[in-house]
Amino acid sequence: MLSFVARRVLAAVLVLFAISVLVFLIFFATPGVDPAARIAGRSATPQILAQVRHEFGLDRPLPIRYALLMEHLFIKRDLTSYVNIGDKVVPQIMNAAPVTLSLVIGAAVIWLVAGIAGGVVAARFRGRLIDPIIMLAGISAISVPAYWLGEVVNLITESRLHSSVFSWVPAAGYVPISQGVGQWALHLLFPWLTLAALYAGIYARVLRAELVTALGEDYVRTARAKGLSERRILIRHALRCSLISIVSLFGLDFGSLVGGAALLTEVVFGLPGVGQLTYTSLQDLDLPVIMGCVMYAAFFVVLANTIVDVAYAWLDPRVRRA
Amino acid sequence: MGALAVLVLVIVVCLLAPVYAGSVAHVDPFPSNLQGTTIVHGRVTPVLQSNHQGLGLGVTPIGPTWDIHHYFLGADNQGRDVFARLLYGGRTSLLIGSTSALLCCVLAALLGLMAGYFGGPIDWVLSRLFDIVWAFPIYLLAISLSVVLLTSGLQIGFIHIGAGSLLLPIIIIAIVYVPYVARPLRGLVLSLREREFIQAAIGVGASDWRILRREILPNALPSVIVFFPLMVALDMLTESALSFLSIGVQPPSASWGTIINDGLGLLYTRPMVAIAPGLMIVITAVSLNLLGDGVRDALDPKAKLRGSI
């Protein structure tokens, strides 16, 4: 087991390294992209361009620039933005992270509850009316663009029905949890629901399929033969087994969302999280911030991947040998 | 079957976009039309109306007239017919969704089959590549590639793809989803390789190429076919998200995502501009997903017990 964990951690570090190289190459070595021209502005003279190149170290060979960037990002932690000169990248990400965490944790609670409840109910009453209704709702939830759903929610709660039903909905924005849990939750309620819809749909569908498969297994027949109630079989036997795939799915989704995949929800609801930061830095082609955000995102995804793999190996000894 | 019918209807209606714009509505949905007029209840009305409320600044485009001949869904802030743009945008969205899904499935089949069949160093390299792309949050990778490529276009040797070309979003979206399809295929091929009929083919001296083409591919194809409609839906949703962030389809082309983006500034005054393309995306994606479930049930009857609709 220990050697398996060690191998997984080593692989994770290698993947992170590869991602950092890939991102670096996408932004610094794509033919035709000149970061110096971006920094200096459109009307820069060749002299100014050369000066900018020198000041930002863009005239050095690629491997050295890569090493310098990584040194500033991880060791000195003083990497600064190209666009808003003086803004340090690492503190910017650290300030944005709590917003994203608040958004993702709340949404995760909602989608886990809704997804598991939907999957269990659909499996319990499979073939009856409620089953296709839940599954159709699930398909609809995975077919709705999240940003569009957010816009429609904004339209309804902030404009059309704001004077009547939704007068309690505050203006879009983020309130830190330190200013009171109530206001924090109130401001995040609709972003949570919007983000959770897609994942609740996915989880309900996956869980239903897993449960129906599990209900055909021998151990379920044994449980039935023992005379257990259908409800007990479903919850205590089938669900326990089926939750393994939900747990691994959850690890990956949670990791990528914390890493910035909730970008569209953040943009639509005006939440200053990591996704929003990534988005603005991409629009300005602010390379150090992009590098920082992508490395931060990749870190969470790779971490989640590794945890899921290790958890699998812990649950299923056969995986360890593979 | 209902899903297929809806899908065909959406495709046919979108393909008829030039007919609608030319013969029914008599509009050109691409250039801005700030001074244009249309007919509402028999009266000539400007497409963009000055605001008389408040400070009287700015203009508001005409809202839905629900008259199929004259600005059925109203105009956007350039005075362009939203319904005609919706149809043209649908062509782009469907084109990008289907071609990038096709490209993705072909690439994934090629790489997945090679990784699973040859194993060894080829498998190691390909699997690590999948790992890396997989570990990259999909939207971040697509956005990074789009931002870089849309400023300068893509130049590989003699091939040059212009910055505004639809090929760029197609290629970007196809590439980012390759691991989603290739990984399960690789697993499938790994298990196929151990089966007797492959051993028999190796035993009679068939070449690798022949085994891949005649033995492995026919057995892996159903999985690719099951993936295809789901990938079209996923690719279309990704395209719309990129276009919404204005790094997907570039003007003058329109897609459902760019129209939602156009409608953003009008959300509280003329919500139909943003709502209509979103609804089209939802309808199309739901029917594609239902179709995917149907195809899966047809190819794998055992799955029918598990699926419900």
Chai-1 contact restraints between the chains, C-beta under 6 A:
chainA,res_idxA,chainB,res_idxB,connection_type,confidence,min_distance_angstrom,max_distance_angstrom,comment,restraint_id
A,V15,B,D131,contact,1.0,0.0,6.0,A-B,restraint_1
A,V15,B,I132,contact,1.0,0.0,6.0,A-B,restraint_2
A,V15,B,A135,contact,1.0,0.0,6.0,A-B,restraint_3
A,A18,B,I132,contact,1.0,0.0,6.0,A-B,restraint_4
A,I19,B,I132,contact,1.0,0.0,6.0,A-B,restraint_5
A,I26,B,S144,contact,1.0,0.0,6.0,A-B,restraint_6
A,I26,B,V148,contact,1.0,0.0,6.0,A-B,restraint_7
A,T30,B,V148,contact,1.0,0.0,6.0,A-B,restraint_8
A,P31,B,Q155,contact,1.0,0.0,6.0,A-B,restraint_9
A,G32,B,S152,contact,1.0,0.0,6.0,A-B,restraint_10
A,V33,B,V148,contact,1.0,0.0,6.0,A-B,restraint_11
A,V33,B,S152,contact,1.0,0.0,6.0,A-B,restraint_12
A,D131,B,S308,contact,1.0,0.0,6.0,A-B,restraint_13
A,P132,B,S308,contact,1.0,0.0,6.0,A-B,restraint_14
A,P132,B,I309,contact,1.0,0.0,6.0,A-B,restraint_15
A,M135,B,S308,contact,1.0,0.0,6.0,A-B,restraint_16
A,M135,B,I309,contact,1.0,0.0,6.0,A-B,restraint_17
A,I139,B,V286,contact,1.0,0.0,6.0,A-B,restraint_18
A,I139,B,N289,contact,1.0,0.0,6.0,A-B,restraint_19
A,S140,B,V286,contact,1.0,0.0,6.0,A-B,restraint_20
A,S143,B,V282,contact,1.0,0.0,6.0,A-B,restraint_21
A,S143,B,A285,contact,1.0,0.0,6.0,A-B,restraint_22
A,S143,B,V286,contact,1.0,0.0,6.0,A-B,restraint_23
A,S143,B,N289,contact,1.0,0.0,6.0,A-B,restraint_24
A,V144,B,V282,contact,1.0,0.0,6.0,A-B,restraint_25
A,P145,B,L237,contact,1.0,0.0,6.0,A-B,restraint_26
A,P145,B,S240,contact,1.0,0.0,6.0,A-B,restraint_27
A,P145,B,I281,contact,1.0,0.0,6.0,A-B,restraint_28
A,Y147,B,F244,contact,1.0,0.0,6.0,A-B,restraint_29
A,W148,B,I260,contact,1.0,0.0,6.0,A-B,restraint_30
A,W148,B,G278,contact,1.0,0.0,6.0,A-B,restraint_31
A,E151,B,A274,contact,1.0,0.0,6.0,A-B,restraint_32
A,L155,B,L267,contact,1.0,0.0,6.0,A-B,restraint_33
A,L155,B,P271,contact,1.0,0.0,6.0,A-B,restraint_34
A,S159,B,Y268,contact,1.0,0.0,6.0,A-B,restraint_35
A,A209,B,R306,contact,1.0,0.0,6.0,A-B,restraint_36
A,V212,B,R306,contact,1.0,0.0,6.0,A-B,restraint_37
A,T213,B,R306,contact,1.0,0.0,6.0,A-B,restraint_38
A,S256,B,P137,contact,1.0,0.0,6.0,A-B,restraint_39
A,G259,B,P137,contact,1.0,0.0,6.0,A-B,restraint_40
A,A261,B,P137,contact,1.0,0.0,6.0,A-B,restraint_41
A,A261,B,Y139,contact,1.0,0.0,6.0,A-B,restraint_42
A,L263,B,Y139,contact,1.0,0.0,6.0,A-B,restraint_43
A,L264,B,A241,contact,1.0,0.0,6.0,A-B,restraint_44
A,L282,B,I143,contact,1.0,0.0,6.0,A-B,restraint_45
A,L282,B,V147,contact,1.0,0.0,6.0,A-B,restraint_46
A,V294,B,L140,contact,1.0,0.0,6.0,A-B,restraint_47
A,A297,B,P137,contact,1.0,0.0,6.0,A-B,restraint_48
A,A297,B,L140,contact,1.0,0.0,6.0,A-B,restraint_49
A,A298,B,A135,contact,1.0,0.0,6.0,A-B,restraint_50
A,V301,B,A135,contact,1.0,0.0,6.0,A-B,restraint_51
A,V302,B,A135,contact,1.0,0.0,6.0,A-B,restraint_52
